[in-house]
Amino acid sequence: MKIPFDSICLAAVADDLRPWVGAQVQRIVQPAEDRLVLRLYRGQEIGLMLCWGAESARAHRVEGRYGSILSTTFLMEVRRRLADARLVAVAQRGRDRVLDLDFVNDLGAHRLTAELMGKHANVMLLDGDGVVVAAAKWVGPRQSRRPILAGQRYAPPPFAPRPPLDRMGPDDDPNAFEGTSPFLRKYLEAGGADARATLHQALKNGIWTPVQVPGAGVYPLSVACLGLSERPVDQFGATLEIEWAVREAEADVHRLRTGLLAQLNRVRLAREVALGELDQASEAARRAGELQQRGDLVLAYQAMIPPGADRVEVWDYTGNPVTIELRPDLSAVENAERWFARARRAKDGFQTVTEQSIRIGEDLDEVRRTIQHVELAETPLELVPLRQVAESRRWLFSNAVVPADKKDRPYEGHAIREVMAPGGWRVLYGDNATSNDYLTLRVARPSDLWLHVRGGPSAHVVIPTQNQPDKVPPEVIRFAAEIAVRQSSSKHSSWVSVDITQRRYVRRPKGAAPGVAVYTHERTVQVELKSP
């Protein structure tokens, strides 16, 4: 259970600030995009934080010194209008989560209104006539029935009016009163008449007994009636500051861990799929001799094969019966050539299968180890070096999105192969026209290198460059160019020209079939393939 910052917490904060009425504004900073800190001086200096984060909306005193990380229009306007102003009033609007801070200086009267209500939280600066002159978040008429626009008079949140909690009697339903949060309702239900009396006295006299519940938060009243282990604290605001710092650090760790794990698991999935495909390729390569023999047998027994046959039963060289499938629309010689082509493809693939299996297997082991370390990390400091490892291994550059219905395949199920070049560089290529189209138009980024055999059909090959195409080593380009050749109709030629350009210069002509591409700004390399 997390203790929220509800209207009772705001009531305690308002009471904590009232002794500082008359203090002068010394400094105003914006340490994050969702918070403002005012330094006030009256004999000594205190800080006041106003936070309008959707999950962390709150207001309280702070002891720490905060610098201004951001320089926003909102901050500039608040600084201009509240320079050297004096705090003249602190008020909670009814018992709602709205705090009004009134200031006066040579420019006149201004009010900071902090609405601390979850995703609708906002902080606005009003002039003496109640006109909004600055806001942390501007809200247009399409976004809300209560727009917040510069130059318009401030209107309170459009809630149905309810009497404040101060008027709640011993037998009244807390839900009928302004300021009742789900947490407070549980507190009143658990504590009964004593909890109601304690709350009433605190609201009336402004005397609070704040407690801290380890792991849950801080509340201005004892919550022992809820069965929570608590300890009393002296300074509600200062303890809130510490508690929220811890809570936000935990949220940061969760956010960093979740984002990093999502990317690492995509890489893990891609590596596992790639290894599975390499296993299939290795098995096919081992069968190259068998495929070659079937072609030889078709030629040897072609006189026995009638036209239109879809299979033939023959004996192999050791005298064992063999059934060989045939395409009825092809002649015996053409069927034999079909088996020879399958054998050649198996032999061609065998050159890279072993090397790729070792590289990808080692990378997969490292990804899995890193995932385990990320899952165990408890602080941002532990996650930073793990992210650096992931960046150095190029694991965080992943364009593929795995939809919910195709979790067993990356790239939305398209036949896109991922291989690992020397130095750990990733190389992607499509297995068919549709996959080529998806790889080029949906996966590749503008600065990625794109390769294609010049003047003939081939796979589209992409080298992800992380926006640094000039840093791709020559050996990686040659590796990718050889893939383009091996996945083309020119794979049995001695010398083949391969064009290289950046993806930004590649397009599919209007009305063209998938996989058709035209490109400019190319340079050409010559590839000489070694015979398998």
One Martini backbone bead per residue (centre of mass of N, CA, C, O) as a GRO file, in nm:
protein
  532
    1MET     BB    1   0.094   0.037   0.024
    2LYS     BB    2   0.029   0.369  -0.081
    3ILE     BB    3   0.061   0.685   0.029
    4PRO     BB    4  -0.104   0.959  -0.041
    5PHE     BB    5  -0.159   1.285  -0.174
    6ASP     BB    6  -0.395   1.444  -0.006
    7SER     BB    7  -0.603   1.668   0.147
    8ILE     BB    8  -0.468   1.621   0.427
    9CYS     BB    9  -0.184   1.685   0.344
   10LEU     BB   10  -0.248   1.974   0.247
   11ALA     BB   11  -0.345   2.081   0.516
   12ALA     BB   12  -0.071   2.044   0.659
   13VAL     BB   13   0.093   2.223   0.468
   14ALA     BB   14  -0.062   2.486   0.511
   15ASP     BB   15  -0.001   2.502   0.816
   16ASP     BB   16   0.314   2.501   0.774
   17LEU     BB   17   0.311   2.786   0.602
   18ARG     BB   18   0.176   3.020   0.768
   19PRO     BB   19   0.433   3.124   0.933
   20TRP     BB   20   0.542   3.247   0.632
   21VAL     BB   21   0.395   3.487   0.636
   22GLY     BB   22   0.599   3.752   0.486
   23ALA     BB   23   0.773   3.628   0.302
   24GLN     BB   24   1.039   3.635   0.070
   25VAL     BB   25   1.128   3.615  -0.251
   26GLN     BB   26   1.443   3.482  -0.371
   27ARG     BB   27   1.373   3.213  -0.546
   28ILE     BB   28   1.325   3.053  -0.877
   29VAL     BB   29   1.280   2.710  -0.978
   30GLN     BB   30   1.327   2.432  -1.233
   31PRO     BB   31   1.421   2.098  -1.180
   32ALA     BB   32   1.162   2.017  -1.353
   33GLU     BB   33   0.892   1.974  -1.566
   34ASP     BB   34   0.695   1.916  -1.279
   35ARG     BB   35   0.846   2.167  -1.115
   36LEU     BB   36   0.852   2.404  -0.835
   37VAL     BB   37   1.081   2.635  -0.662
   38LEU     BB   38   1.060   2.824  -0.360
   39ARG     BB   39   1.239   3.083  -0.203
   40LEU     BB   40   1.204   3.173   0.142
   41TYR     BB   41   1.222   3.475   0.358
   42ARG     BB   42   1.219   3.470   0.742
   43GLY     BB   43   1.515   3.482   0.893
   44GLN     BB   44   1.480   3.228   0.712
   45GLU     BB   45   1.515   2.958   0.488
   46ILE     BB   46   1.287   2.819   0.249
   47GLY     BB   47   1.119   2.558   0.076
   48LEU     BB   48   0.888   2.525  -0.212
   49MET     BB   49   0.700   2.264  -0.353
   50LEU     BB   50   0.559   2.224  -0.689
   51CYS     BB   51   0.376   1.940  -0.815
   52TRP     BB   52   0.237   1.816  -1.151
   53GLY     BB   53   0.243   1.524  -1.151
   54ALA     BB   54   0.046   1.255  -1.218
   55GLU     BB   55   0.203   1.069  -0.979
   56SER     BB   56   0.328   1.351  -0.797
   57ALA     BB   57   0.127   1.537  -0.676
   58ARG     BB   58   0.243   1.827  -0.485
   59ALA     BB   59   0.308   1.992  -0.155
   60HIS     BB   60   0.616   2.123   0.005
   61ARG     BB   61   0.864   2.133   0.201
   62VAL     BB   62   1.221   2.207   0.159
   63GLU     BB   63   1.575   2.157   0.219
   64GLY     BB   64   1.687   2.148  -0.042
   65ARG     BB   65   1.895   2.234  -0.313
   66TYR     BB   66   1.778   2.380  -0.615
   67GLY     BB   67   1.815   2.374  -0.947
   68SER     BB   68   1.785   2.509  -1.278
   69ILE     BB   69   1.736   2.306  -1.547
   70LEU     BB   70   1.511   2.483  -1.651
   71SER     BB   71   1.379   2.721  -1.922
   72THR     BB   72   1.074   2.845  -1.908
   73THR     BB   73   0.806   3.036  -1.964
   74PHE     BB   74   0.683   2.993  -1.689
   75LEU     BB   75   0.928   3.068  -1.520
   76MET     BB   76   0.975   3.355  -1.632
   77GLU     BB   77   0.698   3.471  -1.544
   78VAL     BB   78   0.716   3.413  -1.243
   79ARG     BB   79   0.972   3.574  -1.193
   80ARG     BB   80   0.874   3.850  -1.294
   81ARG     BB   81   0.609   3.869  -1.094
   82LEU     BB   82   0.771   3.753  -0.810
   83ALA     BB   83   0.978   3.956  -0.758
   84ASP     BB   84   1.013   4.025  -0.424
   85ALA     BB   85   0.781   3.894  -0.307
   86ARG     BB   86   0.509   3.854  -0.080
   87LEU     BB   87   0.367   3.648   0.145
   88VAL     BB   88   0.005   3.680   0.240
   89ALA     BB   89  -0.120   3.384   0.165
   90VAL     BB   90  -0.269   3.066   0.284
   91ALA     BB   91  -0.478   2.826   0.099
   92GLN     BB   92  -0.733   2.597   0.111
   93ARG     BB   93  -0.971   2.479  -0.103
   94GLY     BB   94  -1.129   2.395   0.125
   95ARG     BB   95  -1.080   2.027   0.079
   96ASP     BB   96  -0.913   2.041  -0.155
   97ARG     BB   97  -0.645   1.999  -0.408
   98VAL     BB   98  -0.604   2.327  -0.341
   99LEU     BB   99  -0.353   2.587  -0.368
  100ASP     BB  100  -0.318   2.917  -0.228
  101LEU     BB  101  -0.082   3.181  -0.325
  102ASP     BB  102  -0.019   3.500  -0.200
  103PHE     BB  103   0.109   3.799  -0.366
  104VAL     BB  104   0.328   4.097  -0.319
  105ASN     BB  105   0.423   4.384  -0.523
  106ASP     BB  106   0.491   4.634  -0.746
  107LEU     BB  107   0.289   4.473  -0.956
  108GLY     BB  108   0.116   4.344  -0.732
  109ALA     BB  109  -0.118   4.098  -0.741
  110HIS     BB  110  -0.074   3.738  -0.683
  111ARG     BB  111  -0.148   3.389  -0.784
  112LEU     BB  112  -0.083   3.063  -0.677
  113THR     BB  113  -0.228   2.774  -0.835
  114ALA     BB  114  -0.257   2.442  -0.700
  115GLU     BB  115  -0.351   2.154  -0.880
  116LEU     BB  116  -0.353   1.821  -0.713
  117MET     BB  117  -0.494   1.612  -0.967
  118GLY     BB  118  -0.318   1.425  -1.109
  119LYS     BB  119  -0.350   1.445  -1.450
  120HIS     BB  120  -0.476   1.752  -1.379
  121ALA     BB  121  -0.238   1.884  -1.289
  122ASN     BB  122  -0.159   2.229  -1.183
  123VAL     BB  123   0.001   2.557  -1.244
  124MET     BB  124  -0.102   2.894  -1.169
  125LEU     BB  125  -0.093   3.237  -1.274
  126LEU     BB  126  -0.243   3.519  -1.121
  127ASP     BB  127  -0.389   3.802  -1.116
  128GLY     BB  128  -0.576   4.039  -0.944
  129ASP     BB  129  -0.832   3.944  -1.151
  130GLY     BB  130  -0.798   3.623  -1.221
  131VAL     BB  131  -0.592   3.605  -1.452
  132VAL     BB  132  -0.425   3.413  -1.671
  133VAL     BB  133  -0.053   3.435  -1.722
  134ALA     BB  134   0.028   3.138  -1.624
  135ALA     BB  135   0.131   2.788  -1.712
  136ALA     BB  136   0.234   2.469  -1.702
  137LYS     BB  137  -0.055   2.398  -1.851
  138TRP     BB  138  -0.208   2.411  -2.142
  139VAL     BB  139  -0.572   2.414  -2.214
  140GLY     BB  140  -0.783   2.325  -2.445
  141PRO     BB  141  -1.110   2.287  -2.562
  142ARG     BB  142  -1.043   1.983  -2.665
  143GLN     BB  143  -0.935   1.879  -2.372
  144SER     BB  144  -1.154   2.064  -2.216
  145ARG     BB  145  -1.425   2.218  -2.050
  146ARG     BB  146  -1.166   2.359  -1.895
  147PRO     BB  147  -0.991   2.589  -2.007
  148ILE     BB  148  -0.635   2.698  -2.023
  149LEU     BB  149  -0.584   3.041  -2.088
  150ALA     BB  150  -0.455   3.315  -2.187
  151GLY     BB  151  -0.653   3.586  -2.055
  152GLN     BB  152  -0.827   3.412  -1.872
  153ARG     BB  153  -1.039   3.341  -1.640
  154TYR     BB  154  -1.045   3.176  -1.364
  155ALA     BB  155  -1.157   2.834  -1.312
  156PRO     BB  156  -1.271   2.604  -1.135
  157PRO     BB  157  -1.328   2.301  -1.087
  158PRO     BB  158  -1.607   2.096  -1.213
  159PHE     BB  159  -1.742   2.037  -0.926
  160ALA     BB  160  -1.946   1.923  -0.712
  161PRO     BB  161  -2.078   2.049  -0.444
  162ARG     BB  162  -1.929   2.018  -0.112
  163PRO     BB  163  -1.878   1.972   0.197
  164PRO     BB  164  -1.652   1.986   0.420
  165LEU     BB  165  -1.500   1.780   0.650
  166ASP     BB  166  -1.549   1.963   0.903
  167ARG     BB  167  -1.881   1.884   0.889
  168MET     BB  168  -1.854   1.605   0.985
  169GLY     BB  169  -2.021   1.365   1.137
  170PRO     BB  170  -2.039   1.070   1.313
  171ASP     BB  171  -2.271   0.951   1.078
  172ASP     BB  172  -2.143   1.033   0.826
  173ASP     BB  173  -2.068   1.024   0.493
  174PRO     BB  174  -1.762   1.084   0.358
  175ASN     BB  175  -1.850   1.100   0.046
  176ALA     BB  176  -2.017   1.383   0.101
  177PHE     BB  177  -1.722   1.509   0.122
  178GLU     BB  178  -1.473   1.723   0.092
  179GLY     BB  179  -1.159   1.526   0.076
  180THR     BB  180  -1.222   1.226   0.011
  181SER     BB  181  -1.029   0.955   0.010
  182PRO     BB  182  -0.969   0.628  -0.011
  183PHE     BB  183  -0.772   0.631   0.227
  184LEU     BB  184  -0.948   0.789   0.429
  185ARG     BB  185  -1.183   0.592   0.430
  186LYS     BB  186  -1.025   0.358   0.554
  187TYR     BB  187  -0.944   0.508   0.810
  188LEU     BB  188  -1.237   0.563   0.915
  189GLU     BB  189  -1.334   0.268   0.917
  190ALA     BB  190  -1.108   0.159   1.111
  191GLY     BB  191  -1.130   0.400   1.346
  192GLY     BB  192  -1.384   0.546   1.365
  193ALA     BB  193  -1.457   0.772   1.605
  194ASP     BB  194  -1.162   0.840   1.668
  195ALA     BB  195  -1.075   0.925   1.380
  196ARG     BB  196  -1.281   1.156   1.352
  197ALA     BB  197  -1.184   1.323   1.594
  198THR     BB  198  -0.891   1.360   1.504
  199LEU     BB  199  -0.951   1.500   1.238
  200HIS     BB  200  -1.118   1.738   1.344
  201GLN     BB  201  -0.895   1.861   1.525
  202ALA     BB  202  -0.681   1.907   1.307
  203LEU     BB  203  -0.852   2.093   1.125
  204LYS     BB  204  -0.911   2.307   1.349
  205ASN     BB  205  -0.598   2.345   1.485
  206GLY     BB  206  -0.337   2.247   1.316
  207ILE     BB  207  -0.267   1.965   1.459
  208TRP     BB  208  -0.011   1.732   1.401
  209THR     BB  209   0.083   1.357   1.364
  210PRO     BB  210   0.325   1.253   1.208
  211VAL     BB  211   0.401   0.969   0.989
  212GLN     BB  212   0.601   0.678   0.911
  213VAL     BB  213   0.583   0.426   0.652
  214PRO     BB  214   0.759   0.184   0.561
  215GLY     BB  215   0.715   0.172   0.209
  216ALA     BB  216   0.452   0.391   0.194
  217GLY     BB  217   0.487   0.668   0.380
  218VAL     BB  218   0.322   0.981   0.457
  219TYR     BB  219   0.131   1.110   0.747
  220PRO     BB  220  -0.048   1.344   0.957
  221LEU     BB  221  -0.154   1.066   1.076
  222SER     BB  222  -0.232   0.807   1.242
  223VAL     BB  223  -0.230   0.447   1.099
  224ALA     BB  224  -0.269   0.204   1.300
  225CYS     BB  225  -0.568   0.113   1.230
  226LEU     BB  226  -0.444  -0.032   0.952
  227GLY     BB  227  -0.183  -0.206   1.047
  228LEU     BB  228   0.057  -0.010   1.050
  229SER     BB  229   0.392   0.056   1.056
  230GLU     BB  230   0.511   0.322   1.268
  231ARG     BB  231   0.665   0.658   1.285
  232PRO     BB  232   0.743   0.938   1.423
  233VAL     BB  233   0.755   1.285   1.311
  234ASP     BB  234   0.843   1.624   1.296
  235GLN     BB  235   0.864   1.670   0.969
  236PHE     BB  236   0.654   1.655   0.719
  237GLY     BB  237   0.792   1.789   0.471
  238ALA     BB  238   1.077   1.663   0.495
  239THR     BB  239   0.974   1.368   0.479
  240LEU     BB  240   0.840   1.394   0.207
  241GLU     BB  241   1.092   1.453   0.047
  242ILE     BB  242   1.231   1.183   0.102
  243GLU     BB  243   1.006   0.990   0.014
  244TRP     BB  244   0.985   1.096  -0.283
  245ALA     BB  245   1.273   1.042  -0.363
  246VAL     BB  246   1.251   0.737  -0.332
  247ARG     BB  247   1.003   0.688  -0.511
  248GLU     BB  248   1.129   0.813  -0.773
  249ALA     BB  249   1.370   0.626  -0.785
  250GLU     BB  250   1.204   0.369  -0.819
  251ALA     BB  251   1.062   0.463  -1.078
  252ASP     BB  252   1.320   0.498  -1.243
  253VAL     BB  253   1.412   0.207  -1.228
  254HIS     BB  254   1.161   0.084  -1.354
  255ARG     BB  255   1.178   0.238  -1.621
  256LEU     BB  256   1.464   0.155  -1.703
  257ARG     BB  257   1.424  -0.149  -1.684
  258THR     BB  258   1.186  -0.183  -1.876
  259GLY     BB  259   1.317  -0.057  -2.129
  260LEU     BB  260   1.567  -0.243  -2.139
  261LEU     BB  261   1.420  -0.518  -2.144
  262ALA     BB  262   1.263  -0.480  -2.403
  263GLN     BB  263   1.516  -0.465  -2.586
  264LEU     BB  264   1.663  -0.723  -2.497
  265ASN     BB  265   1.429  -0.921  -2.566
  266ARG     BB  266   1.433  -0.864  -2.866
  267VAL     BB  267   1.718  -0.963  -2.911
  268ARG     BB  268   1.683  -1.244  -2.801
  269LEU     BB  269   1.468  -1.329  -3.005
  270ALA     BB  270   1.637  -1.284  -3.260
  271ARG     BB  271   1.862  -1.484  -3.185
  272GLU     BB  272   1.687  -1.737  -3.159
  273VAL     BB  273   1.580  -1.735  -3.445
  274ALA     BB  274   1.854  -1.740  -3.587
  275LEU     BB  275   1.950  -2.011  -3.471
  276GLY     BB  276   1.720  -2.180  -3.586
  277GLU     BB  277   1.790  -2.117  -3.883
  278LEU     BB  278   2.082  -2.224  -3.871
  279ASP     BB  279   2.006  -2.513  -3.806
  280GLN     BB  280   1.855  -2.557  -4.071
  281ALA     BB  281   2.093  -2.488  -4.257
  282SER     BB  282   2.282  -2.705  -4.149
  283GLU     BB  283   2.102  -2.943  -4.222
  284ALA     BB  284   2.094  -2.878  -4.525
  285ALA     BB  285   2.401  -2.894  -4.570
  286ARG     BB  286   2.423  -3.198  -4.484
  287ARG     BB  287   2.217  -3.267  -4.744
  288ALA     BB  288   2.367  -3.209  -5.012
  289GLY     BB  289   2.444  -3.497  -5.105
  290GLU     BB  290   2.156  -3.606  -5.121
  291LEU     BB  291   2.051  -3.401  -5.330
  292GLN     BB  292   2.256  -3.471  -5.550
  293GLN     BB  293   2.177  -3.771  -5.576
  294ARG     BB  294   1.887  -3.725  -5.675
  295GLY     BB  295   1.966  -3.594  -5.936
  296ASP     BB  296   2.132  -3.834  -6.045
  297LEU     BB  297   1.897  -4.042  -6.039
  298VAL     BB  298   1.712  -3.901  -6.238
  299LEU     BB  299   1.909  -3.924  -6.475
  300ALA     BB  300   1.955  -4.233  -6.463
  301TYR     BB  301   1.610  -4.279  -6.470
  302GLN     BB  302   1.465  -4.118  -6.707
  303ALA     BB  303   1.349  -4.354  -6.884
  304MET     BB  304   1.132  -4.435  -6.637
  305ILE     BB  305   0.996  -4.149  -6.671
  306PRO     BB  306   0.701  -4.031  -6.703
  307PRO     BB  307   0.505  -3.804  -6.803
  308GLY     BB  308   0.378  -3.632  -6.513
  309ALA     BB  309   0.531  -3.724  -6.280
  310ASP     BB  310   0.555  -3.704  -5.904
  311ARG     BB  311   0.726  -3.979  -5.900
  312VAL     BB  312   1.007  -4.204  -5.806
  313GLU     BB  313   1.127  -4.543  -5.807
  314VAL     BB  314   1.447  -4.627  -5.674
  315TRP     BB  315   1.801  -4.697  -5.663
  316ASP     BB  316   2.067  -4.669  -5.499
  317TYR     BB  317   2.416  -4.725  -5.462
  318THR     BB  318   2.330  -4.951  -5.222
  319GLY     BB  319   2.026  -5.075  -5.297
  320ASN     BB  320   1.816  -4.873  -5.202
  321PRO     BB  321   1.513  -4.753  -5.175
  322VAL     BB  322   1.376  -4.458  -5.355
  323THR     BB  323   1.181  -4.163  -5.314
  324ILE     BB  324   1.114  -3.916  -5.571
  325GLU     BB  325   1.027  -3.606  -5.614
  326LEU     BB  326   0.813  -3.438  -5.855
  327ARG     BB  327   0.744  -3.227  -6.124
  328PRO     BB  328   0.504  -3.263  -6.363
  329ASP     BB  329   0.590  -2.994  -6.543
  330LEU     BB  330   0.862  -3.147  -6.564
  331SER     BB  331   1.133  -3.273  -6.663
  332ALA     BB  332   1.383  -3.476  -6.580
  333VAL     BB  333   1.608  -3.267  -6.614
  334GLU     BB  334   1.464  -3.042  -6.454
  335ASN     BB  335   1.442  -3.202  -6.191
  336ALA     BB  336   1.741  -3.241  -6.149
  337GLU     BB  337   1.812  -2.938  -6.138
  338ARG     BB  338   1.645  -2.885  -5.886
  339TRP     BB  339   1.824  -3.059  -5.699
  340PHE     BB  340   2.092  -2.916  -5.759
  341ALA     BB  341   2.004  -2.635  -5.651
  342ARG     BB  342   1.960  -2.727  -5.361
  343ALA     BB  343   2.250  -2.815  -5.316
  344ARG     BB  344   2.385  -2.542  -5.370
  345ARG     BB  345   2.244  -2.383  -5.147
  346ALA     BB  346   2.355  -2.553  -4.919
  347LYS     BB  347   2.656  -2.498  -4.977
  348ASP     BB  348   2.650  -2.188  -4.967
  349GLY     BB  349   2.550  -2.172  -4.661
  350PHE     BB  350   2.785  -2.325  -4.508
  351GLN     BB  351   3.001  -2.100  -4.480
  352THR     BB  352   2.825  -1.921  -4.253
  353VAL     BB  353   2.693  -2.095  -4.031
  354THR     BB  354   2.916  -2.149  -3.822
  355GLU     BB  355   3.002  -1.858  -3.766
  356GLN     BB  356   2.719  -1.753  -3.687
  357SER     BB  357   2.660  -1.946  -3.453
  358ILE     BB  358   2.887  -1.847  -3.273
  359ARG     BB  359   2.824  -1.546  -3.258
  360ILE     BB  360   2.521  -1.564  -3.171
  361GLY     BB  361   2.558  -1.744  -2.926
  362GLU     BB  362   2.739  -1.550  -2.765
  363ASP     BB  363   2.542  -1.313  -2.769
  364LEU     BB  364   2.306  -1.454  -2.628
  365ASP     BB  365   2.450  -1.510  -2.362
  366GLU     BB  366   2.501  -1.207  -2.299
  367VAL     BB  367   2.211  -1.115  -2.298
  368ARG     BB  368   2.112  -1.300  -2.069
  369ARG     BB  369   2.302  -1.190  -1.853
  370THR     BB  370   2.206  -0.897  -1.868
  371ILE     BB  371   1.914  -0.948  -1.792
  372GLN     BB  372   1.973  -1.052  -1.509
  373HIS     BB  373   2.109  -0.790  -1.405
  374VAL     BB  374   1.868  -0.601  -1.455
  375GLU     BB  375   1.662  -0.752  -1.270
  376LEU     BB  376   1.860  -0.695  -1.005
  377ALA     BB  377   1.847  -0.406  -1.016
  378GLU     BB  378   1.809  -0.107  -0.774
  379THR     BB  379   1.974   0.118  -0.932
  380PRO     BB  380   2.085   0.346  -1.154
  381LEU     BB  381   2.390   0.276  -1.114
  382GLU     BB  382   2.347  -0.023  -1.213
  383LEU     BB  383   2.222   0.047  -1.504
  384VAL     BB  384   2.425   0.215  -1.658
  385PRO     BB  385   2.645  -0.004  -1.736
  386LEU     BB  386   2.439  -0.189  -1.880
  387ARG     BB  387   2.366   0.013  -2.101
  388GLN     BB  388   2.652   0.044  -2.210
  389VAL     BB  389   2.680  -0.244  -2.301
  390ALA     BB  390   2.439  -0.242  -2.495
  391GLU     BB  391   2.549  -0.017  -2.676
  392SER     BB  392   2.825  -0.153  -2.752
  393ARG     BB  393   2.652  -0.413  -2.876
  394ARG     BB  394   2.397  -0.308  -3.034
  395TRP     BB  395   2.101  -0.362  -2.879
  396LEU     BB  396   1.938  -0.069  -2.890
  397PHE     BB  397   1.907  -0.115  -3.208
  398SER     BB  398   1.557  -0.141  -3.258
  399ASN     BB  399   1.280  -0.158  -3.492
  400ALA     BB  400   1.130  -0.387  -3.393
  401VAL     BB  401   0.791  -0.501  -3.356
  402VAL     BB  402   0.603  -0.701  -3.128
  403PRO     BB  403   0.318  -0.830  -3.152
  404ALA     BB  404   0.086  -0.998  -2.968
  405ASP     BB  405   0.026  -1.223  -3.216
  406LYS     BB  406   0.377  -1.236  -3.272
  407LYS     BB  407   0.595  -1.337  -3.040
  408ASP     BB  408   0.765  -1.557  -3.219
  409ARG     BB  409   0.821  -1.292  -3.403
  410PRO     BB  410   0.989  -1.076  -3.560
  411TYR     BB  411   0.889  -0.833  -3.774
  412GLU     BB  412   0.585  -0.923  -3.793
  413GLY     BB  413   0.677  -1.207  -3.946
  414HIS     BB  414   0.893  -1.137  -4.128
  415ALA     BB  415   1.150  -1.247  -4.356
  416ILE     BB  416   1.402  -1.149  -4.152
  417ARG     BB  417   1.743  -1.145  -4.147
  418GLU     BB  418   1.996  -1.195  -3.888
  419VAL     BB  419   2.333  -1.097  -3.883
  420MET     BB  420   2.683  -1.123  -3.792
  421ALA     BB  421   2.938  -0.925  -3.804
  422PRO     BB  422   3.219  -0.803  -3.771
  423GLY     BB  423   3.216  -0.656  -3.446
  424GLY     BB  424   2.885  -0.689  -3.404
  425TRP     BB  425   2.738  -0.628  -3.652
  426ARG     BB  426   2.441  -0.569  -3.806
  427VAL     BB  427   2.255  -0.772  -4.049
  428LEU     BB  428   1.997  -0.722  -4.292
  429TYR     BB  429   1.754  -0.942  -4.468
  430GLY     BB  430   1.553  -1.043  -4.721
  431ASP     BB  431   1.359  -1.339  -4.839
  432ASN     BB  432   1.159  -1.142  -4.993
  433ALA     BB  433   0.975  -0.901  -5.131
  434THR     BB  434   0.810  -0.824  -4.877
  435SER     BB  435   1.052  -0.812  -4.681
  436ASN     BB  436   1.211  -0.600  -4.830
  437ASP     BB  437   1.001  -0.381  -4.804
  438TYR     BB  438   0.986  -0.374  -4.494
  439LEU     BB  439   1.282  -0.320  -4.436
  440THR     BB  440   1.312  -0.051  -4.598
  441LEU     BB  441   1.030   0.108  -4.502
  442ARG     BB  442   1.018   0.017  -4.171
  443VAL     BB  443   1.310  -0.040  -4.044
  444ALA     BB  444   1.483   0.145  -4.176
  445ARG     BB  445   1.693   0.412  -4.153
  446PRO     BB  446   1.811   0.683  -4.312
  447SER     BB  447   2.132   0.613  -4.219
  448ASP     BB  448   2.130   0.353  -4.333
  449LEU     BB  449   2.265   0.091  -4.500
  450TRP     BB  450   2.216   0.006  -4.852
  451LEU     BB  451   2.192  -0.304  -5.042
  452HIS     BB  452   2.255  -0.394  -5.400
  453VAL     BB  453   2.246  -0.542  -5.684
  454ARG     BB  454   2.350  -0.457  -5.987
  455GLY     BB  455   2.108  -0.508  -6.234
  456GLY     BB  456   1.951  -0.702  -6.018
  457PRO     BB  457   1.826  -0.939  -5.833
  458SER     BB  458   1.786  -0.892  -5.469
  459ALA     BB  459   1.847  -0.847  -5.170
  460HIS     BB  460   1.786  -0.652  -4.904
  461VAL     BB  461   2.045  -0.466  -4.738
  462VAL     BB  462   2.112  -0.386  -4.384
  463ILE     BB  463   2.296  -0.134  -4.193
  464PRO     BB  464   2.301  -0.043  -3.886
  465THR     BB  465   2.435   0.295  -3.765
  466GLN     BB  466   2.346   0.507  -3.553
  467ASN     BB  467   2.396   0.774  -3.730
  468GLN     BB  468   2.696   0.632  -3.850
  469PRO     BB  469   2.792   0.559  -4.160
  470ASP     BB  470   3.112   0.633  -4.152
  471LYS     BB  471   3.175   0.388  -3.922
  472VAL     BB  472   3.170   0.161  -4.115
  473PRO     BB  473   3.344  -0.096  -4.180
  474PRO     BB  474   3.471  -0.254  -4.455
  475GLU     BB  475   3.415  -0.551  -4.359
  476VAL     BB  476   3.108  -0.507  -4.329
  477ILE     BB  477   3.042  -0.427  -4.616
  478ARG     BB  478   3.146  -0.686  -4.745
  479PHE     BB  479   2.964  -0.879  -4.593
  480ALA     BB  480   2.695  -0.753  -4.703
  481ALA     BB  481   2.760  -0.784  -5.007
  482GLU     BB  482   2.774  -1.094  -5.005
  483ILE     BB  483   2.481  -1.133  -4.930
  484ALA     BB  484   2.358  -1.000  -5.177
  485VAL     BB  485   2.479  -1.207  -5.374
  486ARG     BB  486   2.377  -1.477  -5.244
  487GLN     BB  487   2.078  -1.319  -5.275
  488SER     BB  488   2.106  -1.389  -5.594
  489SER     BB  489   2.139  -1.446  -5.944
  490SER     BB  490   2.477  -1.389  -5.907
  491LYS     BB  491   2.612  -1.620  -5.715
  492HIS     BB  492   2.791  -1.767  -5.969
  493SER     BB  493   2.970  -1.540  -6.002
  494SER     BB  494   3.273  -1.387  -5.986
  495TRP     BB  495   3.170  -1.088  -6.047
  496VAL     BB  496   3.006  -0.832  -5.840
  497SER     BB  497   2.791  -0.562  -5.825
  498VAL     BB  498   2.751  -0.331  -5.544
  499ASP     BB  499   2.523  -0.119  -5.400
  500ILE     BB  500   2.559   0.190  -5.199
  501THR     BB  501   2.338   0.342  -4.958
  502GLN     BB  502   2.113   0.535  -4.817
  503ARG     BB  503   1.793   0.501  -4.724
  504ARG     BB  504   1.702   0.800  -4.804
  505TYR     BB  505   1.761   0.708  -5.130
  506VAL     BB  506   1.509   0.514  -5.105
  507ARG     BB  507   1.245   0.384  -5.326
  508ARG     BB  508   0.911   0.325  -5.421
  509PRO     BB  509   0.740   0.318  -5.681
  510LYS     BB  510   0.455   0.403  -5.799
  511GLY     BB  511   0.288   0.090  -5.828
  512ALA     BB  512   0.486  -0.099  -5.735
  513ALA     BB  513   0.614  -0.375  -5.640
  514PRO     BB  514   0.725  -0.550  -5.404
  515GLY     BB  515   1.085  -0.476  -5.385
  516VAL     BB  516   1.087  -0.228  -5.548
  517ALA     BB  517   1.374  -0.013  -5.632
  518VAL     BB  518   1.504   0.316  -5.603
  519TYR     BB  519   1.825   0.498  -5.644
  520THR     BB  520   2.076   0.709  -5.493
  521HIS     BB  521   2.401   0.792  -5.404
  522GLU     BB  522   2.585   0.572  -5.505
  523ARG     BB  523   2.809   0.305  -5.450
  524THR     BB  524   3.065   0.072  -5.570
  525VAL     BB  525   3.125  -0.278  -5.532
  526GLN     BB  526   3.339  -0.557  -5.558
  527VAL     BB  527   3.257  -0.909  -5.577
  528GLU     BB  528   3.437  -1.203  -5.469
  529LEU     BB  529   3.359  -1.529  -5.474
  530LYS     BB  530   3.399  -1.809  -5.317
  531SER     BB  531   3.415  -2.123  -5.360
  532PRO     BB  532   3.247  -2.394  -5.207
   0.00000   0.00000   0.00000
